[in-house]
Amino acid sequence: MPSAVEVGPLQGLRVIELGTILAASTATRMLADLGAEVIKVEAPDRPDPMRFWGRGTYEGRALWWAVQSRNKKLVTANLRTAEGVDIFTRLCDTCDVVVENFRPGTLEKWGLGYGRLSSSNPGLILARISGYGQTGPYAARPGYAAVGEAMGGMRYINGYPDMPPPRTGLSLGDTLAGMFASQGVLAALHERTHSGRGQVIDVSLAESAMAMMESAFAEFDKLGQIRGPSGTGLPGVSPSNLFASRDGKWIVIAANQDQIFTRLCEAMGRPDLATDPRYDTHVGRAAHQQELEQLVAEWVAAHDAAELDQILTRHEVVAGPVYSVADIVADPHFRDRESLVVHHDVHFGDFLSQNVVPRLDRTPGRVRWTGPWELGAHNTEIYGALGIGDEELKSLRAGGHV
């Protein structure tokens, strides 16, 4: 058996992914990247739409799938038939974790509630991701990332006060929920080493967005303040904003801390600003934010982005350009760290994508393979280990059970 050094720190952990699109897929990808054996279950007649969705498709296949389903094994099971349910429960008996992202009540409708799944495997951990959680008035509502971000407060604070609340170009609600689910799985696994028992993890898209809201709820409760959209900066945090260089590049400068502000003033050739009574404290800079950031904007506008990078780096000012993916690919820092790695895919050929995060020095995670394309690609391997031979598997397939 490969060691944790060869595979990753979660080598030996067995996880079932039961869901579609992104939330459950993100949680299990993170576990798979760190060495867990992840078995993704798809319906034989309804593959995960992620195979075909996304902006980047090639001959009808999605790069999204190739990235999100990396390091996973694929099986099929029809959970609407007794035979399919039986096979699935037998598989659960061999696993440590199940991650699902169906609407609450769906597993129970199929006869696959936690009571049944854990009846012969009391150490089983079930992570459940949904729009609004397993309980409460909204539990039965369908949920997507966009609505979770909206009802969790993230949309309200994003953008500009005089514009409709915009969305980022990513499904943050799903990704955040997946990250919290993987965190919950690791916590439950640690607790299981003491109790020997599994448990249910309840993650909602809306609450995952709410968890990112810092002190916004305390500010409302104690001060009556409702944090709203503030454009490219934060009210009361100055100078910390987006500035345009002479050659039309966007630069973020975050120099609101006293020492860093002093270094910025030196970089600008204006050391007098650091001792100006209007700007020499954090509170003072907040009170004069607009005029101070106008001074910074004028200085930035007089220089090209490359020159600014050199000046600000030399003075150890916290700053950086706004990058597109093309800029990231071209940056030697990310090449040196192998932040992006070449994936080898049977359909797409070679392509770049993100490396495993986080990095562990002794037992790092690895991208071992991209998302397999064959539906049920690992049926023979996984179900064979359950004692299901080729003839029985052929019969189950013919009956639409796998």
SVG drawing of the C-alpha trace seen along z (x, -y; Angstrom):
<svg xmlns="http://www.w3.org/2000/svg" viewBox="-41 -68 55 82">
<polyline fill="none" stroke="black" stroke-width="0.4" points="0.0,0.0 1.4,-3.5 2.5,-5.5 1.1,-8.9 4.4,-10.4 3.5,-9.1 -0.2,-9.8 -0.9,-12.5 -1.8,-12.8 -5.3,-11.5 -4.1,-8.2 -6.4,-5.4 -9.4,-7.6 -12.4,-6.5 -15.0,-9.0 -18.2,-8.8 -19.4,-11.8 -23.1,-11.9 -24.2,-15.0 -24.0,-17.2 -22.3,-20.3 -20.0,-22.1 -20.5,-22.1 -20.1,-18.5 -17.6,-18.2 -15.4,-20.9 -15.4,-19.3 -14.4,-15.9 -11.8,-17.4 -10.0,-19.0 -10.0,-15.6 -8.9,-13.7 -6.1,-16.2 -4.7,-15.4 -4.8,-11.6 -8.2,-10.4 -9.8,-7.7 -12.9,-9.5 -15.6,-7.5 -18.1,-9.7 -21.5,-8.1 -23.5,-9.1 -26.9,-7.9 -26.4,-5.6 -29.0,-7.5 -28.3,-11.0 -24.6,-11.9 -23.4,-14.9 -24.2,-18.0 -20.8,-19.3 -19.5,-17.1 -21.1,-19.4 -21.5,-22.8 -19.1,-25.7 -17.6,-28.4 -14.8,-26.2 -15.9,-23.2 -14.1,-21.2 -16.1,-19.0 -18.9,-19.1 -16.8,-18.2 -16.2,-20.7 -12.8,-21.6 -14.7,-22.3 -15.3,-18.6 -11.7,-17.6 -10.5,-19.9 -13.2,-19.4 -13.3,-15.6 -9.5,-15.1 -8.2,-12.4 -11.6,-10.7 -12.9,-7.3 -16.3,-7.0 -19.1,-4.5 -22.8,-4.4 -25.7,-3.4 -29.4,-3.9 -30.7,-5.0 -34.3,-4.8 -34.2,-1.0 -33.9,1.5 -30.9,3.1 -29.1,-0.2 -29.8,-1.2 -28.5,2.1 -25.2,1.7 -24.8,-1.8 -25.4,-0.8 -22.9,2.0 -20.4,-0.6 -21.1,-2.9 -20.2,-0.1 -16.6,-0.3 -16.3,-4.0 -15.4,-6.7 -17.3,-9.6 -20.3,-10.4 -20.6,-13.9 -23.9,-14.9 -25.5,-18.1 -29.1,-17.2 -32.1,-19.1 -32.9,-18.0 -35.1,-14.9 -33.9,-13.5 -31.7,-10.8 -34.6,-9.9 -37.0,-9.6 -34.6,-7.0 -34.4,-5.2 -30.9,-6.4 -31.1,-8.5 -28.2,-8.6 -29.9,-6.0 -29.7,-3.4 -26.3,-4.3 -24.7,-4.2 -26.6,-1.1 -23.8,1.3 -21.1,-1.4 -21.5,-3.5 -18.3,-5.4 -19.7,-6.8 -19.6,-10.6 -22.2,-12.2 -21.6,-15.7 -24.8,-17.3 -24.6,-20.5 -27.8,-22.4 -29.1,-25.8 -30.3,-26.7 -29.5,-23.8 -31.3,-20.6 -33.7,-22.4 -35.7,-25.6 -38.5,-27.1 -36.4,-27.3 -34.9,-23.8 -37.0,-22.3 -36.2,-25.1 -33.9,-24.4 -30.7,-26.4 -27.9,-27.6 -24.7,-29.5 -26.1,-32.8 -29.0,-32.8 -26.9,-31.6 -24.5,-34.5 -27.5,-36.9 -29.3,-35.7 -26.0,-35.3 -25.2,-39.0 -22.3,-38.8 -24.1,-40.4 -25.4,-43.3 -21.9,-44.5 -20.4,-44.0 -20.1,-46.6 -21.1,-50.3 -23.9,-52.0 -25.6,-53.3 -25.5,-50.0 -27.3,-46.6 -25.4,-44.2 -23.0,-42.4 -21.8,-38.8 -18.2,-37.6 -17.4,-35.5 -17.3,-32.4 -19.7,-30.3 -18.3,-31.4 -21.3,-30.2 -20.7,-26.6 -17.0,-26.8 -17.2,-28.2 -19.8,-25.6 -17.5,-22.8 -14.5,-24.2 -16.6,-24.3 -17.8,-20.8 -14.2,-19.5 -13.3,-21.3 -16.2,-19.6 -15.2,-16.2 -11.7,-16.6 -13.0,-17.8 -15.4,-14.8 -12.7,-12.4 -10.5,-13.7 -13.4,-13.4 -14.1,-9.9 -10.6,-8.8 -11.8,-9.5 -15.5,-8.4 -15.4,-5.8 -18.6,-7.3 -19.5,-9.2 -21.9,-12.1 -23.8,-14.3 -22.3,-17.6 -24.8,-20.3 -23.5,-23.0 -25.7,-25.6 -24.7,-27.8 -26.3,-30.8 -24.5,-30.3 -21.2,-29.7 -21.6,-33.2 -22.6,-34.6 -19.5,-33.2 -17.4,-35.4 -19.1,-38.6 -16.5,-39.4 -18.0,-41.6 -21.0,-42.9 -23.6,-41.3 -22.0,-42.5 -21.9,-46.0 -25.6,-45.9 -26.5,-44.5 -24.5,-46.9 -24.1,-49.9 -27.1,-49.8 -24.8,-49.9 -25.6,-48.0 -22.4,-47.4 -23.0,-48.2 -21.2,-48.3 -18.1,-50.5 -16.7,-50.1 -13.0,-49.3 -12.0,-50.2 -13.2,-50.0 -14.6,-53.0 -12.3,-53.9 -9.3,-51.9 -6.9,-54.3 -5.0,-54.3 -6.1,-50.9 -7.7,-51.0 -7.4,-50.4 -5.4,-52.9 -4.8,-53.3 -1.2,-53.5 -0.1,-55.7 -0.2,-52.8 -3.8,-51.8 -3.0,-49.0 -4.8,-48.6 -2.7,-48.5 -3.9,-47.6 -2.1,-49.5 -2.8,-48.5 -0.9,-51.0 -3.3,-51.7 -1.1,-50.4 1.1,-53.1 4.6,-51.8 3.5,-50.8 2.0,-54.2 5.2,-55.8 7.0,-53.6 4.5,-54.6 5.1,-58.3 8.8,-57.7 8.1,-55.8 6.0,-58.8 8.7,-61.3 6.4,-62.8 7.7,-61.9 6.0,-64.9 2.6,-63.2 3.6,-60.6 3.9,-63.4 1.0,-65.5 -1.5,-65.6 -4.3,-64.7 -2.7,-61.5 -0.3,-60.4 -2.8,-58.0 -5.2,-55.4 -8.2,-57.4 -6.9,-60.5 -6.4,-58.8 -9.9,-57.4 -11.3,-60.9 -9.5,-62.3 -9.7,-59.2 -10.9,-60.8 -8.3,-63.5 -5.5,-61.1 -6.4,-58.5 -6.6,-61.3 -2.9,-62.1 -2.0,-58.5 -4.0,-58.2 -2.2,-61.2 1.2,-59.7 0.3,-56.3 -1.1,-57.9 2.3,-59.5 4.1,-56.1 3.8,-52.9 2.9,-49.7 6.3,-48.1 8.0,-51.2 5.4,-51.2 6.1,-47.6 9.9,-48.3 9.4,-51.4 6.8,-49.9 8.7,-46.6 11.9,-48.5 10.1,-50.4 8.4,-47.2 4.9,-48.7 2.1,-46.1 0.9,-46.3 0.3,-44.3 -1.3,-44.4 -4.8,-43.2 -4.0,-40.0 -6.0,-38.1 -5.4,-34.4 -3.0,-35.2 -1.0,-37.5 -0.8,-34.7 0.4,-32.2 3.2,-34.6 4.4,-35.5 7.7,-33.8 6.8,-33.7 3.9,-31.3 6.0,-29.3 8.8,-28.9 6.4,-27.7 4.5,-25.4 1.3,-27.1 -0.1,-25.8 0.7,-22.3 0.2,-20.5 -2.7,-18.1 -2.6,-15.1 -6.1,-14.3 -7.0,-11.6 -9.5,-13.9 -8.0,-17.4 -4.4,-16.5 -2.1,-18.7 -3.6,-21.7 -2.7,-24.0 -4.7,-24.2 -4.2,-25.0 -1.9,-22.9 -3.0,-21.4 -3.7,-23.9 -2.6,-23.8 1.0,-22.5 2.4,-20.0 6.1,-19.6 6.4,-15.9 3.2,-14.5 2.0,-16.9 -1.1,-16.3 -0.8,-15.7 -2.8,-15.8 -2.7,-12.1 -5.2,-12.1 -7.9,-14.4 -11.6,-13.7 -12.3,-10.4 -14.7,-10.6 -16.2,-7.1 -19.4,-6.9 -18.9,-4.2 -15.2,-4.0 -14.3,-2.2 -17.4,0.0 -15.4,3.2 -12.7,2.2 -15.0,0.8 -17.9,3.3 -15.5,6.2 -14.1,5.5 -17.6,5.9 -17.8,9.4 -19.8,8.5 -18.4,10.5 -18.4,9.6 -21.6,11.6 -23.6,10.0 -22.3,6.6 -23.4,7.2 -26.9,8.2 -27.1,5.2 -26.1,2.9 -28.7,4.5 -31.4,3.9 -30.5,0.2 -29.3,0.6 -25.7,-0.5"/>
</svg>
